Amino acid sequence: MELRIGTSGWNYPTGRGTWNGVFYPFPEDRDRGFDELSFYAERFNTVEVNSSFYGPPRSTAALGWIKRTPAHFDFTVKLYQKFTHPLTAHDASAITREDIDQFKGGIEPLAVGGRLGALLAQFPSSFQDSPEAREYLAWLLREFSQYPLAIELRHRSWSDAHKDTRALLSAHNAAWVQIDEPKFKTSIEQDFTPNTADMLYIRLHGRNAAQWWEHEQSEDRYNYHYAPAELKPIADKVNAARALVKKAYLFLNNHFSAQSVANAATLRNLLNEPIKARMPAELVDRYPELQGTVATFPPSRLL
């Protein structure tokens, strides 16, 4: 099984949970030509693109991502929210051919260049199982069938109808995204097993239940640090799937203060694929469980 572990997004320049001074140097300390994506790609082999959720990506941007990363590095691109969030998520007629073509054109360089790991459709918890929702989801699966697909469903109604949901996704060879998040009455229930032979796709959002629905800033929801003991059962599930799927993706979305970076490094170590490139000393100082598992460079110089 090909294993790819990374974070959801790579650019967090502002807010209390910025990555500056933890994973990246502060702007004033950066050498000329320092590039965040290139720095990130020296340490991980994949990343989820978050910006595409807020607007269709531009092909020029995708070409830039390719040029700034090594050939073995790939990208999962999150589908534009117009395709996944109400009210359009129950009515395909609200989406135009121009919407579809614009998004596909934006990711074409990645697809043609073999650098598109998957297309991620992230539905909100308000997207519940119903005949209309299934019809829409089937349409979406057909419309984007030329790409490897990963579908994230969050409402419990989908796991209550586990057999039917699994059958729908598997019929289109789409991975049913397995998610770790705070659990509430309406939360989906999953067992972290793959539904296709091609791909296992796992997203870890953190377990900050207290600030999941009520928070001052959106970044507060993702302020959670997994202890190694919490990651070990997930690593065990991935190891159990090694003989079942061709490729596994694990993405950490608990991005506050680069906690996702630290947890991704821990997961790589647990899965016997430790990071070989040196990491910032500031990251290890912040997250001491990394001591002895990653090499560091001096805090006064990050390159």
N, C-alpha and C positions, 0 to 999 in steps of 0.2 A: 504494500500500500504506500502510495506517495503521500507524504504528510506535509501539510502547509499550515503554519501557525503565524498569526499576525494580529493587528489591532484594527478597530473600526475607525478609520481616518488616521491621518498622520500630522495634521496641522492644527494645533491648539495654542494660538499665540496670546490669548487674552483671558481674563477672568482669574478667579482665585485658583482654579485648577489648571492653569497654564502648564505646558511642558517646558517652557523656557526656564533654564536654571536647574532642571531636573534631568531631562533627557537631552534636550538641545541646549547649547550655550545661550546665554542672554544675548540679544542682538548686538550689544556693544562689544561683546567678547568674541564675536565670530570672525574667522579669517575671511578674507575676500574670496568670493566664490562658494562659500558654504551653502549647501542646498539641503533642506530638511528631508526631502524624499530620497535623495541619494544616500544620505547618512542613515536613514531608516532602512533602506534596502540592502545595506551592507550587513545588517543584523537579522533581518527577517526575509522570508521568501514570498510573501504575499501581503496584500492590504485590501481592506474594503474602502471603496470610494464613497464618501458620504455626500459630497457636494452635488452629485447627480440626483439626489433625492429632492433637492430644492429647485433644480432647474436642469433641463436636458444638457448633457455635456457637449462641449465643442470638439470637433475632430482635431483641431489644432492643439487643444489641451491634451487629448489622448496621445497624440504624437509626441508631445513634450514629456509625458510620463514615461513613454517607451524609451526615449533618448536618455532619460535621467536614471534608468534602472538597468541592472544586468539582464541578460537574455533569459535566465532561468526564473526571473521574478514575474509573477502574474497579479492581475487585478480582478477583484470582484466588484462589480458596479451595481450600486443600489438603483432600482428603478425609480423614475421620477414619480413623486407623490400623487400626481394627477391620475396615475394608473391604479393606485392602491388605496387612496383615502376618500372617504365620503365627500361628496355624494356620488362621484363618478364610479366608485367601486361596486355599484350595483347596476350600472347602466352603461354598456359599451358604446351606446349611441352618443354619449357625451364626449367621447374621445374621437378626434378626427384622424384621418389618414395622415395629415400633416404632423400631428402630434407623434404618431408612430414612426413615421419616416425620419423626423428630426432626431428622435432619440436613437434610432438605429444608426443613422448617419454619424452621430457623435461617437459611438463606440466601435464604428467600423474598423479604425486602425488597430484596435486591440484584438478584435475578432480575426481579422485577416492576418495579423502578425502572430497569432497563436499566444497572445498574452491575456486573453480574457478567461479567467478561471471560471466565473459563473456570473449570471445575472440574478441579483437578489431582489425578490418582490417582498417587501416588508409590510404586511397588513397590520393595522392597529387592532387593539382589543375590542373596538366597537364593531369590527367586521365579524359578524356571527354567521354560523351555518344556517342556510336557508336554501330553498330551490333557486331563488334569484341569485344568491351569492355563489352557489355552485355553477350556475350557468355562466356567470361573469368570470369566475376563476377558470373554467374550461375554455372560454374565449381567450383569456389572457395566455394560457398555456399554449394554445394553438398559434396565436399571433406571434409569439416569441420563441417558437419551437426550434429555430435554427441555432439557439444558444443553449449552453448548459444552464439549467434553471434551478434555483433554490427558492422555496416558498416558505415564508415565515407567517404562521397563523398563531394568534395569541389567545383567542377566546376558547373556553372549555367546550363549547358546543362542537368544535371540530374534533376534539379527542373523544367526546362522548359518542361520536359517530366514527370511531377510529377506523373501522374496516372500510367504510365507504370513502373516507378522506384519503386513506392510504391507497386505495384502488384508483381513485381519480388522479392523484399525483404520479403514482407508479405507471399508469397507462401512458403518461407523457414523459416518462423517465425524468421527472423533476424530483429533486431531493426535498423531503419534508424537513425543514430546518428545526433542529433540536435546540431549545433555548433554556438557559438558566437565568432566572429572574426571581424577584420576590413573588411569592405565591399568595393569591387571594382566592375568594370563593369562585370567581369566574375565570381563573387562570387555566390555561391549557395544561394537560397532564401528558408527560412524555417519558420514554424510557431510554433515550439516547441510542437507539438501534437504527441502522440504516433501512431505508425502504427501497433503495435501488442498489445495483451492483456497481454503479459508476461513481457515486459520490455520497459521502457522509458530511453534513454541514452542521456545525455547532456554533452557536453564538452565546457568549456569556456577558450578560448585562449588569452583573452585580446583584446584591441582595439587600439593597438599601430600602427596605419596606417603609420606613418612617418618612422618607422624603420622595417616595415614588410618585405619589399623586399630589402632594403638597410640598412646594419648595419655592424659595425666593428666586433662584436662578435655575434654568433648565439643566445646567451642568451638575447641580446638587444631586439630582436623581442618580447620577453615575459615580457618586463619591462612595466607593466601596472597594476594599482591598481583600481579595481572597487569600486566606491562609493556605499554606501548602497542603494541609490536611483536608481542606475543602476541594482542592484541585485534584487530589489523588484519585478519588472515585471516578472523576471524569476521564482522567488519563487511563484508568483501568478499562472503562467502556471503549475508549478508542483502541486500546491494545486488543480488546476482544473482537473488534471489527476488522482487524488487519487482514484477515483471510477472506473477508466478505465484500470489501469494496476496493476499487482501484485507487481512489483518492479521498483524503479526508481534509476538511478545512475546519480550523478552530480560530474564531475571532473573539477578541476581548473588547467589549464596549464600555467597560468601566474606566473611562478615559481620564477622569479627574486626577490631576497632578501625576499623570503618567503611570497610574496604577495598572493600567492595561499593559503597558510595556513590561513592567516588573512581573506581572502574572503570566504574560506570554513567555517570558524568559524561563520562569519556573516550570511551565507546562512543557516547554521544549526539553528541559532537563529531565523531567519525569518520564518523558517519552524517548529518552536516550538520543536526543538530537540537540545537544547543548549549543548555545551560541558561541562561535569561535572568535568573532570580532570583539575587540575591546569595548566595554561599556563605560559611560561616565561614572566617575567616582561618586558624584552627587546622587546618582540613582541608587547606588548600593548603600550609601549612607542613609538615604531615605527608607530603603527597603532592605534591612539587614539580612533577610533570608537568602539574598543573592550572594552573600559572601561565600567564597569558595566554589561557586558554580560559574561565575563569569570573571574574565580578566578585566581590569580597569586601566584607564589612563589618568594621569594626574588631574586634579580638579582645576588647576590653573590653566590647563590647555586641553581642549577637547578634540583636537585634530592632530 
